[in-house]
Amino acid sequence: LFILMNSCSKDESEPRMVIQKTIFEHVASSMNYSYLSYALQKTDLDDILNGEGDYTLCAPDNTAFIGFLTRRGYSTLDEVPVELLKKLLLNHVMEGQIRYRDFKPGYYPTAAGSDVNDRPLSMYVNQVNMRVTLNGSSRIFQGNINASNGVIHAVNVVIPIPSLVTFILADPNLYNLALALTRDDLSDDFLTILNTENGKAPAPITFFAPNNMAFVNLLNELEVDRLNLIDEPTLNLTLNHHVLGETNALSSDLSDNLTLSTFGGDITTNVSGGVSLTDGNARVSKIIALDIQANNGVLHIIDKVILPF
């Protein structure tokens, strides 16, 4: 009895060793993630997520992968080109540990590189009433699965590699812009243009995206109540003034009095006192969110609509 009591006392006073699985070990040990486990091994990313480091993995379950394969016309993961599969998986990884409660609306860098320049692809995270969505299509349905080298969040859809259109449709701050770009009477199909794959003209594209308040102020400036009251030639030309073709112009590429030739005409950049754009009417638009990297170009959010005249 004395020996037993002494043993119990020792067990209670000494800290217990907790052995945590790595991110990959968590994935590999779950039947719900057999597709993800196989994909990580096929692309050699299992070694990274099985080693030291600190990562956040947004993990698509089997249903998410089956949906991805069906939409893309693949029968199995083996039919997906390895480099494409690797990039897709890296688009689900972020450096550092981001807990579910710490996700705030905004753009986050992923471990995937853009086709344009290999800079980290951005991911738009939206959080409304503790509901977190990624790039407008994938939702975290189980968060904060702890691992020895980071944290896992389970997602219901494979997160798409983002084009410029992905961000425009995902970011609620660009809702009015999406309405303008998709007006059915426009001469140009802006969504097709802004969705062009890198390597095909006019990609890569630099797009200056006016936020919601910019469009509210535009309506007041033009003394109209709704976007559909702006005549088609004016709106089409105005939107073209926000598109710069065949260049991925980062904020570091801009300078004072630099002329940019957009699809609609010339505008001028300035960087002193903050990056801004000046149109032909001497109206100044401040860039309030810089260098949002898509796979086919870069997006900058501005606070005023650029006008052609």
N, C-alpha and C positions, 0 to 999 in steps of 0.2 A: 504493500500500500504506500509506504514511504517513497519507494522508487517511482511508482506511478504518479504520485503527487508532485514529486520533484521534476519529473519529465514534463508534466502539464504546465508547471510554472515556467519552465525554461522555454517551452513553445510559445507561451503568451508574451514573454518579455522580449524575444528576439524578432526582428522584422522578417516577414515572409518574403521570399523571392518570387516576384511575379514575372513570368516569362511571356512576353508578347510576341505575337506573330508579326512578320513583316507584311507590307502591303500585298506583295505577291503571294505569300503564304495564305493570307486571308482569302484572296481570290481563288487560288488553286484548291482550297479545301471546301469550297462551296459549289454544289451542283448547279446552282442558279447562275453561275458565272463560268461555265465550262467553255463557252465561246470566247470570252475575254481572256481566260487563262491560256487557251490555245493560241490566240492572236498575239499575246505578249511573248510567248515562247517562240512563235514563228518569226517575230521581228527582233528577237534578242533583247526586248525591253524588260523581260523578266529579271535579268541580272541587275538592272538598275533599280527596279522596285523591290528587289530582294536584298539589296545592300544597304550601306549606310547612306544617310542623307535625311532630308526633310521635305516631303512632298504631299501634295493634295491630289488625290485621284478621284475623278468623277467616273464611276464605274457603271457602264451599261450592262444590264442583265441579259440573259439569253433571249428573252422576248424582244428586247431592243435590237440585238444583233440580227435576229431573224427578220425583223421589219426592215432594217437597213439593207440586208442582202436582197430581199424581195423588191424593194424600191429601185435598187440599182441593177437588177437583172442578173444577180449572181445566184448560183445554187449552193455553193459552199464558200467558206473563207479562203480555201485554196485557190479559188478563181480570182480573188482580189489581188492585184499586183502588190508585191511586198512593200515597195516604197510608199505606195498610196496608203496601205494599211498601217504602216509605221507612222506616217504623218497624221493619220486619223486618230490613232491612239495617243500620240503626243499632244494632240489638241484637247485631250481629256486630263492632261497633267499640268499642274502649276507648282512652281517651286515655293517652298515654305508651307507651313501648316495653316490652312484657313478653316476655322471652325464654322459650323452652319450659321450660328448667330452673328458671325463677323462678316458675312456676305452683305455688302451694301450695293445699291444700284450704281452701276458704272462699268468701266472697261478694265479687264484684267489681262495681263500677258500670260500666254500659255507656253508650253515647251516646244510647240510646233513652229517651224519657220515658214515665212511667206515665200511663195514661188518668185516673188519680185526681187527680194533682196536678202532672204533668210532671216530677217528680223522676226522676233516673236509675233505670232498671230495674236490679235486681241480677241477677247471673248466678252460679249455683253452680258452682264449679270443683272437680272431684275429681281427685286425682293419686295413683295407686297403682302402684308399681313402674314409674314413669316413663310410665305410660299416663294421658293427660289426657282427661277427659270434661267436657262443658259442659251444664249443666241436665239432666243425667241421660240425654241421648239422643244427643248429638253427640260425636264423638271426633276429636281432632287426629291425622291420619295422616302429616302432613309438617310439620315445624316450622322456624322460623328462616329464612324466605326474606327476605333483607335488601333493604330499599328505602331510597331517599334520605330518605324522610320517615316511616320506621317499619319494622315487621316484619309479615310475613304468615305465618299458620299455616293450612294446608289442613285442612278438616273434611269429614267424610263425610255429614253430615246437616244440613239447615237448622235452626239453633238456634231452638226455639220461644219465642214471647213468653211469659214465665212468669206463671202464676197462682199462688196460694198452694199449690195442690196440686203444682205443678211442684217447688217447693222441698222439700216434705214427702217426696216420692218420690225426689228426687235426692240429698238429704243423708243419708249413712249414719248420722249422729249422731241422726237422727230416725226410725230404723228401727222402734223399739218404738212410737213414736207412730203410724206408718203402720199397724202391725199392729192397734193399738187402734181407729183410725178406720175400718178396713175389716172389722171383725168382722161377720159376716153376720147376726147376730141383733139388731143395734142398731135402735132405733125410727127414728132419724134417719139419713139418707144424707149423712154429713159430707163426703165427697168432692164430691158434687154441690153442696152448700152452699158449700164453699170454692173451688169452681171457677166460681161465678156471675160472669158478666161485669159489669164496672163499669156502673152505670146501672140495673141490675136488682136489686131487693131480694133479699137483704139487703146486697149490695155497695154501697159498699166495706166491706171487713171487716178488722178488726184481730184477729189470731190470736196467742195466746200458746202457743208450742210447747214442751212439755217434752222435754228431751233423753233419751237412752237411760238414763242413770244415774238420772234422775228417776223413771222407771218401775220400775227395779230397786229403788230405795228405797221406792216405793209398795207393791210386792209384799211387801217386808219389813214395812212398816208395817201392812199389812192381814193379814199372816201367811198369805199364799197363795203357791203356787209358780208359777202361770201367769196370764196376763192373762185367759184364757177361764174362770178360776174366779171372777172378779169378776162378780157378778150383773148382768144387763143394765140394770135401772133405775139402779143405782149408776154403772155405767160411762157410760151415755148422759148422765146428769145431770152427771157429772164432766167429760166432754168439752165439754158445753155451757157450762161455766164458763170455758172458754178462748176462747170466740167472742164478739166484740163487733161487732154489726151496724151498718151504715150510718155508719161512721166509719173514717177512716184515721189512727189515733192514733199519731203519732210520739212519740219519747221527749221531744222538746221541748214536746209538748202536755200532758205529765203533770206533776203537782205533788204536794206533800205533802197527805195526807188527801183526795185526790180519789177520789170514788166512781164506779166504772164499772159499768154495768148490763149484764152479760153475758147470753147466752141462758139461763143457768142460775140467775143470781142476782147479787147485788152483791159486788164485791171492791173493795179500796182500794189506791191507789197511793201510794208514797212515793219521793222522789228524793234525800233527804239521805243522804249516804254511799253512793250508788249506787241505781239505779232498782230498785224491788222491788214485789211485789204481796202483799197480805195477804188471806187468805180468811176465811170466817166462823168458822174454828177457830183463828184467830190464827196460822196457819201462814204463814211468809214465804217467798215464791219470789223469788229474785234473777233479774233479767234479765241474761243473760250475753252476748247478741248482739242488738244494737239495729237497728231501722229497716231491715230487709231488705225492699226494695220490690218488690212484684209489680204486675201490671197491674190487679189488682182489689182491692188492699189491701196491708197491711203485716204482716210477721211479726216477732215477737220471740221469741227462744229463752230459755227459763227452766230453772232447775235443780231445780224441785220441782213436782210435779203439784198443781194447785189442787183441793181437795176441797169438796164441797157441805155436808158435815156431819161 
